[in-house]
Amino acid sequence: MRNVTQAALTARTAQLPEAFADRVPPDELIGLRSMAGGGEWGELLDLLLTVLVQTQAPVTATERDELRDILTAWDLPASQIADLAVER
């Protein structure tokens, strides 16, 4: 995500709840959608990663890499990425 505009980063981050809707518990999905609607990007990413790690929901290598890129673009730590259950 080099040289990504703020608008593009915001749009991609806002799409994350729907991208993972089938792997996130409904009550957490409500929170993720609310955070996306309010532009709470750091909180959204933190909750999404926490839920994915805790539930060991499968993610693809591409999804993992995209999450890492988004976190890096927001200057957020990406340490939880290593704990994701990546499909092989």
C-alpha positions as CSV (number, residue, x, y, z in Angstrom):
1,M,0.0,0.0,0.0
2,R,2.8,2.4,-0.8
3,N,1.8,5.9,-1.7
4,V,-1.8,5.2,-0.9
5,T,-4.0,8.3,-0.4
6,Q,-5.8,8.9,2.9
7,A,-9.1,8.5,1.1
8,A,-8.1,5.1,-0.4
9,L,-6.8,3.9,3.0
10,T,-10.0,5.0,4.7
11,A,-12.2,3.3,2.1
12,R,-10.2,0.0,2.3
13,T,-10.3,0.0,6.1
14,A,-14.0,0.7,6.1
15,Q,-14.6,-2.4,4.0
16,L,-12.9,-4.7,6.5
17,P,-16.0,-5.6,8.6
18,E,-17.8,-6.8,5.5
19,A,-14.8,-8.7,4.2
20,F,-14.6,-10.7,7.4
21,A,-18.4,-10.8,8.3
22,D,-18.6,-14.5,7.8
23,R,-15.8,-15.2,10.3
24,V,-16.6,-12.7,13.0
25,P,-19.3,-13.3,15.7
26,P,-22.4,-11.2,15.1
27,D,-22.0,-9.2,18.3
28,E,-18.5,-8.2,17.4
29,L,-19.5,-7.5,13.8
30,I,-22.0,-4.9,15.1
31,G,-19.1,-3.2,16.9
32,L,-16.9,-3.3,13.9
33,R,-19.5,-1.8,11.7
34,S,-20.1,1.0,14.2
35,M,-16.4,1.8,14.4
36,A,-16.2,1.8,10.6
37,G,-19.2,4.2,10.5
38,G,-17.5,6.5,13.0
39,G,-14.1,6.4,11.4
40,E,-12.5,4.7,14.5
41,W,-9.9,3.0,12.4
42,G,-7.4,2.0,15.1
43,E,-10.2,0.6,17.3
44,L,-11.7,-1.3,14.4
45,L,-8.3,-2.9,13.4
46,D,-7.5,-3.7,17.0
47,L,-10.9,-5.4,17.6
48,L,-10.8,-7.2,14.2
49,L,-7.4,-8.7,14.9
50,T,-8.3,-9.6,18.4
51,V,-11.4,-11.5,17.3
52,L,-9.7,-13.2,14.4
53,V,-6.8,-14.4,16.7
54,Q,-9.1,-15.4,19.6
55,T,-11.5,-17.4,17.4
56,Q,-8.7,-18.7,15.1
57,A,-10.8,-17.8,12.1
58,P,-9.0,-18.7,8.9
59,V,-7.6,-16.0,6.8
60,T,-5.8,-16.2,3.5
61,A,-2.2,-15.2,3.1
62,T,-3.5,-12.4,0.9
63,E,-5.8,-11.2,3.6
64,R,-3.0,-11.4,6.2
65,D,-0.7,-9.3,4.0
66,E,-3.4,-6.7,3.4
67,L,-4.1,-6.4,7.1
68,R,-0.4,-5.9,7.7
69,D,-0.2,-3.3,4.9
70,I,-3.3,-1.4,6.3
71,L,-1.9,-1.4,9.9
72,T,1.5,-0.2,8.6
73,A,-0.2,2.6,6.6
74,W,-2.0,3.8,9.7
75,D,1.3,3.6,11.7
76,L,-0.2,0.9,14.0
77,P,1.6,-2.1,15.4
78,A,1.2,-5.3,13.4
79,S,2.4,-7.8,16.0
80,Q,-0.9,-9.7,16.1
81,I,-0.6,-10.6,12.5
82,A,1.8,-13.4,13.4
83,D,-1.0,-15.0,15.5
84,L,-3.5,-15.2,12.7
85,A,-4.7,-18.6,11.5
86,V,-3.5,-18.4,7.9
87,E,-4.9,-21.0,5.5
88,R,-2.3,-23.2,3.8
